Amino acid sequence: MLPQPPRPKGLELADILRVHGDAYRARRPVSPEQSAVMHHIVACRTAALGGHVDSCDRCGFFRISYNSCRDRHCPKCQSAKRAEWVEQRLERLLPVEYFHVVFTLPEQLKPLALKNRAVLYDLLFQAASETLLRLASDPKRLGAQVGITAVLHTWGQNLLFHPHLHCVVTGGGLSADGAHWISARQGYLLPVKVLGKMFRGKFLAALKTLHKDGKLNLTGSVASLAAGRRFQQFLDSLYRRNWVVYAKPPFGGAEQVYRYLGRYTHRVAISNSRLVSLIDGQVCFRYKDYAGGNRKKEMTLSAEEFIRRFLLHVLPKRFVRIRHFGLLASRNVKTKLARCRELLDTPEPVAAPAEKKTWLDRLLEWTGDDAASCPHCRGPLSRRPLQAGSPQEAPPRNAATPLVVAVPILDSS
């Protein structure tokens, strides 16, 4: 029996950008980074990026497989990267309780953050990590150096700008002299109110220094903050606010951490599965209403507003959105983290030898076919490259029972 062609795909972000992207560019300014992301997503897994053709001369089986764009903002290109990243990080997990702490910037800081993304995102990482490490090392608290993995998200479920940092923190740490592992109390790491106050103090002190040194872009909607007096008034108003640090229930163990990391590390602003429809220039998508009891709802926006909200979350070029601190910092993995394994009587993980897989190996793993034979008649497959920009090819004319299957594939490299 011949293999069935894949079912028609649902609505994708690429479809919205393909139909309305040019009109959006004509009406609104688009940065080079945003323009590149739009181009990559539209071209992903199409003939524009090239690919490979697999064909069988015996039965006429014919398959076109297009390359992925590998853009970190593309909802179709993160699964393979996520799995690879998690595999690499799994060896750093310790057999202890893990905690999930979320640091969020106040609403008043969002206009400034939009004008200074890289600077304020870096500051968010710096202030949050220093707060956790400082408070955990306090002998009156835990008295140990913990390990932190921090992941930056800039969106809410409605796609509005909402910069916040998800931190996974070890439930305990290494003593100052390196002689002991100090465990946190079960179900409790650090007081969230103290975390909020210290986070606020560190962030605003560093922000004041950036302003003094002239390292902030204070144009447009934040131009009034250029004057020193107005900026100090702005800081004073932020000092008077309570900065909420949210501590979620602790993870049950390494397996839960593994699942969490896989879900959060390579998430993009919106997945294709949340898109419902594109009708008459209106985009409908699903979202979770956290303020309304986590109920799932639908929201409809104009295509222009939808694209505007999506582009708010394009990261600065080469910006690192997943960072590690304390025991999990690169410089400590082979020393302090290894010492923690000794103290916890945990064997060093044995990494499997890296296996270099060809593009065809990974493609046929994904489709479930034998890499050396036709999935229909088991005859030999021939493979040839499809150059970028080439139109979709037709099956061989002498094929007895031609079948064309365009397969969305993994990266070509």
N, C-alpha and C positions, 0 to 999 in steps of 0.2 A: 504493500500500500504506500502510495506516495506521501511524503511528509506534508502537512498542511501549512500553508503560508500563515504568518502571524496575523492575529486579529488587528483590525485598524486601531491605531493608537488613539488615546484620548487627547484632549487639549493639552498643549505644552506651552511653557513660557516662550519657547522659540517661535511658536505660531503667532503669539501676541506681538512680539518684537518684529516679526517678519511683516505683519500687516500694518502695524501702526508706528513702527520705529522711525521711519523717514519723516512722517508728519510730526512726530515728537521732536526730532532734531531741528526741524524747520521752525518750531515755535519756542523751543527752550534751549538755553545753553547746555552743552554736554562737554564734560572734561575729556581729555584724551583717554584716561583710564576707563571711564564709563563707555565711551564710544567703542573701545577695544572689546570690552565685555559684551556689549550688544552684538558686535560682529561675530565674536566667537560662539555665542549661544545660538545665533541664527544658523551659522555654518556647521555646527556640531553634528556629526554623523550624517553628513550629506556629501554629495559629489564635490562640493567646493573644497573639501579637505583631502580628497583622494581616498584611496583604500586598496582593497584587493578583490580579485575575482577568482572564485573557485569553480571549476567546471569538470564534468565527467563526460568523456567522449563516448562512453559505452551506452549510457541511458539518457544523457542530455540534462542531467541535474546541473543547475546553474545558480550561483549565489554571489551577490554583491555585498561586500562588507565595508562600510565607510568608517573612516577614522573619527576619533573623538577629539574635541577641542582642548581638553584637559585644563580648562579654565576653572579656578577654584570657586567661581560664582555660579557655575553651570549646574543645574539640578540633575543632569544626566551623567556627570563625570566624577561623582564623589564616592560611589560605592567601592570601587577597586582601591582608591587611595585610602579610604577609611579602613578597609580590612587590612591593608598592608601596614598602616600606621599602628593599629591596635595590636597586631602581631608583634611589632617591634617593641611596643611599650609594655606588653604583658609581662615580660621578664623583670620589670621593675616593681611589680606588685609585691607587697609584703602580706603575710597572713595575719592582718590586724583589721580592726574596724576602720572604715573610711567615712569622712564627713563631707557634705556638700554645702558650701557657703557661697552666697551670691552677693556681690557688691554692685550697687546701681547708682548712677549719677543722678542728682536731683534735676527736676524739670527745668529749673532756671539756668542750668549749665548747657542745655542742649543747643541753643543758638551759637554759643561760643565753641562747642565741640564740633559743630558742622563746619565752622570756618577754620578749625585747627585740628583736623581729625588725627593725623599721625601724632602730633604733640600731645593731645589730651588722651588719646588711647594709650600711648606710652606711659603717661602719668597715672592713668587708671591701673595699669599693671603694677607700676612702681609702688603706689600708695597702698594697694590691696595686699601685695606680697609682703611689704615691709610691716604692715599692720599685723598680719598673721604671724610672721616670724618673730617680731618683737614681743607680742603678747604671749605667744607660746613659750618663748625662752625665759619669761619672767618666772623666777623661783616661786612667787606667790600663786602662779597659775599652773602651768605644766612643767616649766623648767627644762625644756628640751627643744632641740631643733627638729621641726616637722618637715615633711615633704609635701610640695604643692604642685599640682598641674592646673594651670589657669587657661580658660578658653574664652575669647572675646566674642560676644554676640552684640549686634547693634540694632536688632529689630524686636518688635512685639508681634503678636499674632496678626494684628491689623496692618502690618508692614510699616507702621510709623517708626520714627527714629527713637530708639530706646537702648542706649549703650549700657551694657552691664557685663560683668565678669563672673563666669561660673568657675568656682575653685573646688577641686577635689583634694582633700587634706587628709594625711595619715592620722589615725587616731592614737597618736603617741609619737615619740621621737627619741633621738639620741641625746644622752646627757652631755653636758659641756666637756667633760673629760673623756668622752667616748667609751666609758667603761660599762654603761648600763643602757638598756632600753626602758624608757619610762612610758607606761601606758596611760592613755586618757581614761577618765571615768566612763563606764559603759553608757552610751547614749548621750554623752555630753563632752564637748570639746572646750569652748571658750564662751564667755558671756557676750551675747550679741550687742547689747547696749554699749559695752566698753569698746567692742570692735567698731561700732558705728562712730563713736566719738573720736577714736584714734584715727580712723580712716579719714574722717572729715578734716582733722587737724593736719595730717600729713599732706593730703591732697591740696588744701587751700594754701598752706605754707609754700609748697612747691609752685603753685599757680601764681602766687604773688611774686616769687623770684622770676618766673618766666616773663611776667609783665614788666618788671623792673629792668630786665635784660633786653627788652624789646623783641622777644621771640614769639609773640602772639600776633596773629593776623586780626586786626581790629578794624575791619572795614564793613561796609554794608549795614546789616541789621545790628551789629555790635560796635559800630563806630563810636557811640557815646562812651564806651568804656576806655577809650584811648587816654582820656584825662585821668591823672592819678587820683584825684578826689572822688570821681565817679566810680573808679574801679575799687577803691577802698570801701565805698558804700555798698557796692555789689558784694564784696567779700564779707562785709559785716552781716548783710542779709543772709548769706549762706551759712555763716557761723551760727546764726540764730535758729536755723532749721535743724531738725533731727534727721540725720542721715541713717536710713534704715539698712541694716545688713541682715539678710535673710538666711537663716540656717535651716536647711531641709533635714528631714529624718536621716540618720546615718545609714550607710549601706550595710547590708548583711554580711558581705564578704567579697572576696576577689572576683567571684563570678558576676555579682551585681555591678562592681566597678567596671568590669570588662564590657558589660552590656551598656552601661551609661556612657563610657568613653566612645564606644562605637556609634552611639546615637547622637552625641553632641559635638564631637570634634570637627567633623566635616559637614555639618549642617549648613545649608544656604538659607537665604531669607524666606524663600517659599519653594516648596516642592511641587512638581507637576501633579501629584496626586490630590493636592488641595484645590486645583483649578476645576471649576464647574462648567463655565460656558463663556463664550465670546460672541455676543449678539448685538448688532447695531452699535458697535463701538463701546459696549459696556462689558466689563469683565466681572464675573461672579466667582468668588472663591470661598472656601470654608475656613473658619477660624474658631479658636476656642476662647470663649469669654471667661477669663479668669475672675473678673469682678462679679460675674453672674453665676457663680457656682460651677465654673469649668464646663458650662454647657456648650455644645457645638452649634455654631450658627453659620449663616452665610452673609457675605457682604458684597455689595455691587458698587463698583467704581467705574468712572470713565477710563478708557484705555490710557489716556494721557496721564491721569492721576495715578493709575496703577503703575505705569512705567516710572513716573517720578518717584513714587515710594520705593520701588525696587532699587532704583539707582542710588538712593540714599545710602545703601549698604555696600556699595562697591568700595573695597578697601584701598588705601594708598598703595602704590606700587612697591612690591617687595616687603610689605608689612607682615610681620610674623604674628599670627593671631592665636597660636598655641605656645605657651611658654612654661618652663619648669623652674622651680625655686627650691631652696633648702636642700634636703636630702636628694631630691630628684633633679637638681641642677646638674648639667653635664659634668662639671668639674668634680662633683661629689659621688657620682654613680659608682665608680670603681674603688672609692675609698670609704666614705661614710655610709653609703647605702650597702656596700659589701659588709661593712662592720655590723650593720643592723641585721643582716642575714645570719651572721655568726651568732649574735646574741639571741636571735629568735629561733635558732637551730633550724634554719631553712636552707636546703641545699641550693647551690647556685644553679640556675636554669641552664640546661644544655640546649643551645640553639641548633636547630636542624641546619645542615649544610645548604647554602643558598643554591637554588636550582634555576639556571638561566632558561627561561621559557621563550620560545619564539612567538611571534604574533599569532601564527596559525594554531599553535598548541593552546594558547589562552582562549582564542575564539572557539575552538571546538570543545574545550572544557565547558565553556558557557552554553553551547548549544547541545552538548551531550553526545556529539558525534565522534567517531574514530578519526584521529588526526590523519591517518594514512589512506583512508578509503571513503568512497561515496556513501553517505548515510542511507541511500536508496538501494543501490545494487551492490555495494561494497567494492566497486571497481576503483581503480586509481584516480585520485584527484590531481588535476593540474592547477597551478596557482600562478597568477601574473598580477603585477601591480596595476592599479587604476590611478592615473595621474590626477592631481588636484584640478578641479574645474571641468573634468571630463563628464559628459552627460551619462546617464544610466545606460549601460550597454544592453543589447538584446541577446537572447540565448543563441547558441550556434545553430545555423540554418539546417544542418544535417542531423540535428538531434531528433531522436525518435519520439520521445515524450518530454519535451522541454518543460522546465519548471523554474520560474524566476522567484527568488526569495531575497529580499533586501533585509539584511540582518543588522540591527544596531549592535555595535561591538565595543570591546574594550579599546584602550589606547593602542596605537600602532607600534609604539616603541617598546 
